């Protein structure tokens, strides 16, 4: 895997077709460009923001980011977009009614009459993820690229972890300003929640909180860290509170963008 190749390669090799993996959130943007033939990542870039991004400006920020990294729109074959926000709710499939999407969301967030609402299927867990997408970002990409697929970040994350988890049950996904804690029990989703974080101590605090709430034994339950954004001394601090933990992803490439 080669990361950070000179951007000029993307511009000069007009016959090279690319697939793009894009992730956008309130505090970051990331992209991975994959060669369409080999599926190898030829460039990966991530930009973190200390302040929350204004949603209305997210499309402009993303366009600038693509241009800064010299992405040639003409040679991009497919785009997968993962949208991260808190405007979502998970609904069991047996209770889901497509005409009630706004009803599901109104308990978690403010919903306007004009809001467009999407729903991702998470068949592996018999769940629907109902959410408000970044419509301005979708419109930008539809205008620039040929084939667009968009998903809520959490939908893709749960799917990927489910297929990779094996016998593992407790996962901590660490990203810019966000911690997601995920617990599986008997192949079903037992717990999922997101927390705002600013430091390694915040991460440890919320893990301890959920261990207490779920009555988990720190000796028997292994914490599996998926780290997309590093925090200072996280593992060192974690070792003071937990003996049983492992880092299963801590790479330059975002977890969702890997094979």
TORDOLO-448512 format. One record per residue (C-alpha): residue number from 1; residue in three letters; x, y, z. Coordinates in nm, 4 decimals. Example, Ala and Ser with C-alpha at 12.3 -4.5 7.8 and 13.67 -1.06 7.14 Angstrom:
TORDOLO-448512
+-----+-----+----------+----------+----------+
!   n ! res !        X !        Y !        Z !
+-----+-----+----------+----------+----------+
!   1 ! ALA !   1.2300 !  -0.4500 !   0.7800 !
!   2 ! SER !   1.3670 !  -0.1060 !   0.7140 !
+-----+-----+----------+----------+----------+
//
This chain:
TORDOLO-448512
+-----+-----+----------+----------+----------+
!   n ! res !        X !        Y !        Z !
+-----+-----+----------+----------+----------+
!   1 ! UNK !   0.0000 !   0.0000 !   0.0000 !
!   2 ! UNK !   0.1411 !   0.3374 !  -0.1000 !
!   3 ! UNK !   0.0155 !   0.6464 !   0.0806 !
!   4 ! UNK !   0.0572 !   1.0061 !  -0.0293 !
!   5 ! UNK !   0.1895 !   0.9640 !  -0.3820 !
!   6 ! UNK !   0.2606 !   1.2845 !  -0.5653 !
!   7 ! UNK !  -0.0710 !   1.4336 !  -0.6731 !
!   8 ! UNK !   0.0726 !   1.4940 !  -1.0187 !
!   9 ! UNK !   0.0375 !   1.1229 !  -1.0894 !
!  10 ! UNK !  -0.3384 !   1.1526 !  -1.0689 !
!  11 ! UNK !  -0.3461 !   1.4397 !  -1.3136 !
!  12 ! UNK !  -0.1017 !   1.2994 !  -1.5687 !
!  13 ! UNK !  -0.2246 !   0.9412 !  -1.5907 !
!  14 ! UNK !  -0.5449 !   1.0098 !  -1.7788 !
!  15 ! UNK !  -0.6103 !   0.6406 !  -1.8411 !
!  16 ! UNK !  -0.6034 !   0.5482 !  -1.4761 !
!  17 ! UNK !  -0.9566 !   0.5071 !  -1.3409 !
!  18 ! UNK !  -1.0093 !   0.5750 !  -0.9724 !
!  19 ! UNK !  -1.2634 !   0.4907 !  -0.7066 !
!  20 ! UNK !  -1.3033 !   0.7423 !  -0.4266 !
!  21 ! UNK !  -1.3869 !   0.6768 !  -0.0636 !
!  22 ! UNK !  -1.4952 !   0.9999 !   0.1084 !
!  23 ! UNK !  -1.5821 !   1.0559 !   0.4734 !
!  24 ! UNK !  -1.7245 !   1.3850 !   0.5962 !
!  25 ! UNK !  -1.8155 !   1.4881 !   0.9486 !
!  26 ! UNK !  -1.8540 !   1.7908 !   1.1702 !
!  27 ! UNK !  -1.4814 !   1.8044 !   1.2469 !
!  28 ! UNK !  -1.3021 !   1.6324 !   0.9589 !
!  29 ! UNK !  -1.2893 !   1.5355 !   0.5930 !
!  30 ! UNK !  -1.0956 !   1.2415 !   0.4523 !
!  31 ! UNK !  -1.0470 !   1.0792 !   0.1151 !
!  32 ! UNK !  -0.8887 !   0.7663 !  -0.0245 !
!  33 ! UNK !  -0.8319 !   0.7273 !  -0.3971 !
!  34 ! UNK !  -0.8091 !   0.3652 !  -0.5126 !
!  35 ! UNK !  -0.6802 !   0.2371 !  -0.8436 !
!  36 ! UNK !  -0.9788 !   0.0788 !  -1.0156 !
!  37 ! UNK !  -0.7774 !  -0.2163 !  -1.1451 !
!  38 ! UNK !  -0.5691 !  -0.3123 !  -0.8417 !
!  39 ! UNK !  -0.7926 !  -0.1635 !  -0.5665 !
!  40 ! UNK !  -0.4723 !  -0.0295 !  -0.4111 !
!  41 ! UNK !  -0.4900 !   0.3067 !  -0.2348 !
!  42 ! UNK !  -0.2762 !   0.5578 !  -0.4242 !
!  43 ! UNK !  -0.3529 !   0.8549 !  -0.2039 !
!  44 ! UNK !  -0.5070 !   0.9089 !   0.1368 !
!  45 ! UNK !  -0.5578 !   1.2471 !   0.2981 !
!  46 ! UNK !  -0.7399 !   1.3585 !   0.6105 !
!  47 ! UNK !  -0.8082 !   1.7102 !   0.7323 !
!  48 ! UNK !  -0.9160 !   1.7705 !   1.0920 !
!  49 ! UNK !  -1.0856 !   2.0849 !   1.2190 !
!  50 ! UNK !  -1.0659 !   2.2058 !   1.5777 !
!  51 ! UNK !  -1.3988 !   2.3867 !   1.5463 !
!  52 ! UNK !  -1.7245 !   2.2371 !   1.4288 !
!  53 ! UNK !  -1.7814 !   2.2836 !   1.0566 !
!  54 ! UNK !  -2.0861 !   2.4822 !   0.9499 !
!  55 ! UNK !  -2.3033 !   2.2285 !   0.7677 !
!  56 ! UNK !  -2.4025 !   2.4885 !   0.5082 !
!  57 ! UNK !  -2.0361 !   2.5278 !   0.4137 !
!  58 ! UNK !  -1.9497 !   2.1594 !   0.4063 !
!  59 ! UNK !  -1.9907 !   2.1252 !   0.0296 !
!  60 ! UNK !  -1.7545 !   2.4179 !  -0.0355 !
!  61 ! UNK !  -1.5003 !   2.2833 !   0.2132 !
!  62 ! UNK !  -1.5149 !   1.9399 !   0.0503 !
!  63 ! UNK !  -1.4740 !   2.0835 !  -0.3010 !
!  64 ! UNK !  -1.1693 !   2.2823 !  -0.1892 !
!  65 ! UNK !  -1.0284 !   1.9702 !  -0.0257 !
!  66 ! UNK !  -1.0665 !   1.7691 !  -0.3468 !
!  67 ! UNK !  -0.9009 !   2.0449 !  -0.5489 !
!  68 ! UNK !  -0.6185 !   2.0824 !  -0.2964 !
!  69 ! UNK !  -0.5411 !   1.7155 !  -0.3481 !
!  70 ! UNK !  -0.5608 !   1.7429 !  -0.7284 !
!  71 ! UNK !  -0.8373 !   1.4883 !  -0.7739 !
!  72 ! UNK !  -0.9200 !   1.4704 !  -1.1441 !
!  73 ! UNK !  -1.2988 !   1.4374 !  -1.1529 !
!  74 ! UNK !  -1.2924 !   1.2931 !  -1.5058 !
!  75 ! UNK !  -1.1077 !   0.9744 !  -1.4106 !
!  76 ! UNK !  -1.3163 !   0.8910 !  -1.1042 !
!  77 ! UNK !  -1.5411 !   0.5940 !  -1.1770 !
!  78 ! UNK !  -1.7263 !   0.5537 !  -0.8467 !
!  79 ! UNK !  -1.7618 !   0.7458 !  -0.5211 !
!  80 ! UNK !  -1.8632 !   0.6050 !  -0.1844 !
!  81 ! UNK !  -1.9553 !   0.8804 !   0.0580 !
!  82 ! UNK !  -1.9829 !   0.8218 !   0.4340 !
!  83 ! UNK !  -2.1658 !   1.1010 !   0.6127 !
!  84 ! UNK !  -2.1143 !   1.1358 !   0.9861 !
!  85 ! UNK !  -2.3575 !   1.3384 !   1.1948 !
!  86 ! UNK !  -2.5815 !   1.2964 !   1.4983 !
!  87 ! UNK !  -2.9034 !   1.3326 !   1.2993 !
!  88 ! UNK !  -2.9863 !   0.9625 !   1.2996 !
!  89 ! UNK !  -3.1681 !   0.6885 !   1.4851 !
!  90 ! UNK !  -3.1504 !   0.3091 !   1.4641 !
!  91 ! UNK !  -3.4834 !   0.1323 !   1.4139 !
!  92 ! UNK !  -3.5453 !  -0.2459 !   1.4261 !
!  93 ! UNK !  -3.6572 !  -0.3613 !   1.0815 !
!  94 ! UNK !  -3.9717 !  -0.5252 !   1.2170 !
!  95 ! UNK !  -4.0867 !  -0.1866 !   1.3517 !
!  96 ! UNK !  -3.9813 !   0.0211 !   1.0522 !
!  97 ! UNK !  -4.2387 !   0.2035 !   0.8406 !
!  98 ! UNK !  -4.1026 !   0.4164 !   0.5564 !
!  99 ! UNK !  -4.3846 !   0.6681 !   0.6067 !
! 100 ! UNK !  -4.2791 !   0.7288 !   0.9675 !
! 101 ! UNK !  -3.9169 !   0.8297 !   0.9135 !
! 102 ! UNK !  -3.9679 !   1.1796 !   1.0495 !
! 103 ! UNK !  -4.1467 !   1.0386 !   1.3511 !
! 104 ! UNK !  -3.8488 !   0.8200 !   1.4367 !
! 105 ! UNK !  -3.6076 !   1.1105 !   1.4100 !
! 106 ! UNK !  -3.8041 !   1.3707 !   1.6020 !
! 107 ! UNK !  -3.7265 !   1.1998 !   1.9332 !
! 108 ! UNK !  -3.3521 !   1.2485 !   1.8796 !
! 109 ! UNK !  -3.3221 !   1.5688 !   1.6814 !
! 110 ! UNK !  -3.5086 !   1.8660 !   1.5427 !
! 111 ! UNK !  -3.6678 !   1.7864 !   1.2078 !
! 112 ! UNK !  -3.7946 !   2.0494 !   0.9650 !
! 113 ! UNK !  -4.0711 !   1.9888 !   0.7135 !
! 114 ! UNK !  -3.8252 !   2.0505 !   0.4308 !
! 115 ! UNK !  -3.5644 !   1.8020 !   0.5551 !
! 116 ! UNK !  -3.4872 !   1.5105 !   0.3262 !
! 117 ! UNK !  -3.4606 !   1.1844 !   0.5191 !
! 118 ! UNK !  -3.2761 !   0.8708 !   0.4124 !
! 119 ! UNK !  -3.2662 !   0.5191 !   0.5530 !
! 120 ! UNK !  -2.9807 !   0.2689 !   0.5249 !
! 121 ! UNK !  -3.0402 !  -0.1023 !   0.5567 !
! 122 ! UNK !  -2.8139 !  -0.2885 !   0.7960 !
! 123 ! UNK !  -2.9331 !  -0.6365 !   0.7075 !
! 124 ! UNK !  -2.6664 !  -0.8071 !   0.9151 !
! 125 ! UNK !  -2.8290 !  -0.6676 !   1.2309 !
! 126 ! UNK !  -3.1912 !  -0.6379 !   1.1086 !
! 127 ! UNK !  -3.1759 !  -0.2625 !   1.1615 !
! 128 ! UNK !  -3.2625 !   0.0475 !   0.9630 !
! 129 ! UNK !  -3.0556 !   0.3618 !   1.0157 !
! 130 ! UNK !  -3.2838 !   0.6624 !   0.9592 !
! 131 ! UNK !  -3.0977 !   0.9922 !   0.9139 !
! 132 ! UNK !  -3.0803 !   1.3372 !   0.7571 !
! 133 ! UNK !  -2.8023 !   1.3402 !   0.4961 !
! 134 ! UNK !  -2.5873 !   1.6333 !   0.3910 !
! 135 ! UNK !  -2.7940 !   1.7215 !   0.0844 !
! 136 ! UNK !  -2.5552 !   1.9985 !  -0.0226 !
! 137 ! UNK !  -2.2669 !   1.7505 !  -0.0269 !
! 138 ! UNK !  -2.4715 !   1.4974 !  -0.2234 !
! 139 ! UNK !  -2.5646 !   1.7609 !  -0.4799 !
! 140 ! UNK !  -2.2008 !   1.8634 !  -0.5194 !
! 141 ! UNK !  -2.0857 !   1.5077 !  -0.5852 !
! 142 ! UNK !  -2.3737 !   1.4300 !  -0.8220 !
! 143 ! UNK !  -2.2690 !   1.7359 !  -1.0218 !
! 144 ! UNK !  -1.9004 !   1.6363 !  -1.0316 !
! 145 ! UNK !  -1.8987 !   1.2564 !  -1.0581 !
! 146 ! UNK !  -2.0741 !   0.9796 !  -1.2503 !
! 147 ! UNK !  -2.1641 !   0.7209 !  -0.9880 !
! 148 ! UNK !  -2.2386 !   0.8163 !  -0.6283 !
! 149 ! UNK !  -2.3306 !   0.5965 !  -0.3342 !
! 150 ! UNK !  -2.3872 !   0.7574 !   0.0027 !
! 151 ! UNK !  -2.4364 !   0.6070 !   0.3468 !
! 152 ! UNK !  -2.4481 !   0.7226 !   0.7028 !
! 153 ! UNK !  -2.1069 !   0.6656 !   0.8604 !
! 154 ! UNK !  -2.2555 !   0.4557 !   1.1403 !
! 155 ! UNK !  -2.4288 !   0.2210 !   0.8965 !
! 156 ! UNK !  -2.1028 !   0.1417 !   0.7191 !
! 157 ! UNK !  -1.9127 !   0.1194 !   1.0487 !
! 158 ! UNK !  -2.1536 !  -0.1321 !   1.2008 !
! 159 ! UNK !  -2.1519 !  -0.3439 !   0.8855 !
! 160 ! UNK !  -1.7736 !  -0.3493 !   0.8613 !
! 161 ! UNK !  -1.7204 !  -0.4305 !   1.2286 !
! 162 ! UNK !  -1.9877 !  -0.7020 !   1.2207 !
! 163 ! UNK !  -1.8122 !  -0.8837 !   0.9358 !
! 164 ! UNK !  -1.4676 !  -0.8458 !   1.0949 !
! 165 ! UNK !  -1.5504 !  -0.9017 !   1.4606 !
! 166 ! UNK !  -1.5250 !  -1.2815 !   1.4904 !
! 167 ! UNK !  -1.5764 !  -1.3524 !   1.8611 !
! 168 ! UNK !  -1.4951 !  -0.9959 !   1.9677 !
! 169 ! UNK !  -1.7791 !  -0.8132 !   2.1460 !
! 170 ! UNK !  -1.6669 !  -0.4640 !   2.2601 !
! 171 ! UNK !  -1.5384 !  -0.2005 !   2.0176 !
! 172 ! UNK !  -1.4245 !   0.1588 !   2.0664 !
! 173 ! UNK !  -1.3998 !   0.3663 !   1.7475 !
! 174 ! UNK !  -1.1923 !   0.6793 !   1.8034 !
! 175 ! UNK !  -1.2115 !   0.9673 !   1.5579 !
! 176 ! UNK !  -1.1888 !   1.3459 !   1.5559 !
! 177 ! UNK !  -1.3948 !   1.4716 !   1.8518 !
! 178 ! UNK !  -1.6008 !   1.1523 !   1.8522 !
! 179 ! UNK !  -1.5973 !   0.8193 !   2.0336 !
! 180 ! UNK !  -1.8333 !   0.5395 !   1.9336 !
! 181 ! UNK !  -1.8824 !   0.2444 !   2.1660 !
! 182 ! UNK !  -2.0296 !  -0.0747 !   2.0230 !
! 183 ! UNK !  -2.1241 !  -0.3962 !   2.2022 !
! 184 ! UNK !  -2.2403 !  -0.7180 !   2.0367 !
! 185 ! UNK !  -2.4127 !  -1.0027 !   2.2197 !
! 186 ! UNK !  -2.5038 !  -1.3320 !   2.0528 !
! 187 ! UNK !  -2.4449 !  -1.1803 !   1.7069 !
! 188 ! UNK !  -2.6890 !  -0.8978 !   1.7826 !
! 189 ! UNK !  -2.6225 !  -0.5310 !   1.8498 !
! 190 ! UNK !  -2.6503 !  -0.4876 !   2.2259 !
! 191 ! UNK !  -2.5323 !  -0.1261 !   2.2573 !
! 192 ! UNK !  -2.4297 !   0.1627 !   2.0322 !
! 193 ! UNK !  -2.3705 !   0.5254 !   2.1217 !
! 194 ! UNK !  -2.1541 !   0.8244 !   2.0291 !
! 195 ! UNK !  -1.9809 !   1.0642 !   2.2667 !
! 196 ! UNK !  -1.8108 !   1.3997 !   2.2171 !
! 197 ! UNK !  -1.4449 !   1.3833 !   2.3221 !
! 198 ! UNK !  -1.1504 !   1.6199 !   2.3480 !
! 199 ! UNK !  -0.8834 !   1.4080 !   2.5168 !
! 200 ! UNK !  -0.7717 !   1.0558 !   2.6036 !
! 201 ! UNK !  -0.9212 !   1.0996 !   2.9505 !
! 202 ! UNK !  -1.2632 !   1.1601 !   2.7929 !
! 203 ! UNK !  -1.2307 !   0.8311 !   2.6058 !
! 204 ! UNK !  -1.1414 !   0.6373 !   2.9210 !
! 205 ! UNK !  -1.4215 !   0.8073 !   3.1164 !
! 206 ! UNK !  -1.6916 !   0.6980 !   2.8721 !
! 207 ! UNK !  -1.5572 !   0.3439 !   2.8452 !
! 208 ! UNK !  -1.5582 !   0.3164 !   3.2252 !
! 209 ! UNK !  -1.9110 !   0.4582 !   3.2314 !
! 210 ! UNK !  -2.0444 !   0.1976 !   2.9879 !
! 211 ! UNK !  -1.8586 !  -0.0826 !   3.1632 !
! 212 ! UNK !  -2.0373 !   0.0179 !   3.4821 !
! 213 ! UNK !  -2.3794 !   0.0635 !   3.3185 !
! 214 ! UNK !  -2.3591 !  -0.2716 !   3.1380 !
! 215 ! UNK !  -2.2010 !  -0.4469 !   3.4368 !
! 216 ! UNK !  -1.9032 !  -0.5629 !   3.2320 !
! 217 ! UNK !  -1.5986 !  -0.7301 !   3.3837 !
! 218 ! UNK !  -1.2771 !  -0.5552 !   3.2763 !
! 219 ! UNK !  -1.0875 !  -0.8838 !   3.2960 !
! 220 ! UNK !  -1.3249 !  -1.0816 !   3.0750 !
! 221 ! UNK !  -1.4251 !  -0.8071 !   2.8308 !
! 222 ! UNK !  -1.1573 !  -0.7012 !   2.5850 !
! 223 ! UNK !  -1.1700 !  -0.3461 !   2.4449 !
! 224 ! UNK !  -1.0969 !  -0.3486 !   2.0719 !
! 225 ! UNK !  -0.9772 !  -0.0052 !   1.9619 !
! 226 ! UNK !  -1.0317 !   0.1217 !   1.6087 !
! 227 ! UNK !  -0.8316 !   0.4434 !   1.5908 !
! 228 ! UNK !  -0.8836 !   0.6846 !   1.3006 !
! 229 ! UNK !  -0.7517 !   0.9844 !   1.4976 !
! 230 ! UNK !  -0.4806 !   0.9430 !   1.7590 !
! 231 ! UNK !  -0.5013 !   1.1001 !   2.1025 !
! 232 ! UNK !  -0.1940 !   1.1585 !   2.3187 !
! 233 ! UNK !  -0.1057 !   0.8751 !   2.5566 !
! 234 ! UNK !  -0.4372 !   0.6972 !   2.4995 !
! 235 ! UNK !  -0.3003 !   0.3445 !   2.5283 !
! 236 ! UNK !  -0.0737 !   0.4326 !   2.8197 !
! 237 ! UNK !  -0.3674 !   0.5794 !   3.0131 !
! 238 ! UNK !  -0.5921 !   0.2908 !   2.9123 !
! 239 ! UNK !  -0.3388 !   0.0478 !   3.0605 !
! 240 ! UNK !  -0.3852 !   0.2090 !   3.4025 !
! 241 ! UNK !  -0.7542 !   0.1192 !   3.4048 !
! 242 ! UNK !  -0.7825 !  -0.1897 !   3.1842 !
! 243 ! UNK !  -0.5636 !  -0.4949 !   3.1355 !
! 244 ! UNK !  -0.7548 !  -0.6442 !   2.8465 !
! 245 ! UNK !  -0.7431 !  -0.4258 !   2.5359 !
! 246 ! UNK !  -0.6132 !  -0.4414 !   2.1815 !
! 247 ! UNK !  -0.5687 !  -0.2024 !   1.8885 !
! 248 ! UNK !  -0.7147 !  -0.3675 !   1.5783 !
! 249 ! UNK !  -0.6796 !  -0.0601 !   1.3570 !
! 250 ! UNK !  -0.4412 !   0.2327 !   1.3904 !
! 251 ! UNK !  -0.3405 !   0.3220 !   1.0381 !
! 252 ! UNK !  -0.2867 !   0.6273 !   0.8207 !
! 253 ! UNK !  -0.5935 !   0.5177 !   0.6238 !
! 254 ! UNK !  -0.9423 !   0.5538 !   0.7728 !
! 255 ! UNK !  -1.0929 !   0.2238 !   0.8873 !
! 256 ! UNK !  -1.3902 !   0.2491 !   0.6500 !
! 257 ! UNK !  -1.1585 !   0.3077 !   0.3552 !
! 258 ! UNK !  -0.9611 !  -0.0140 !   0.4082 !
! 259 ! UNK !  -1.0379 !  -0.3504 !   0.2508 !
+-----+-----+----------+----------+----------+
//
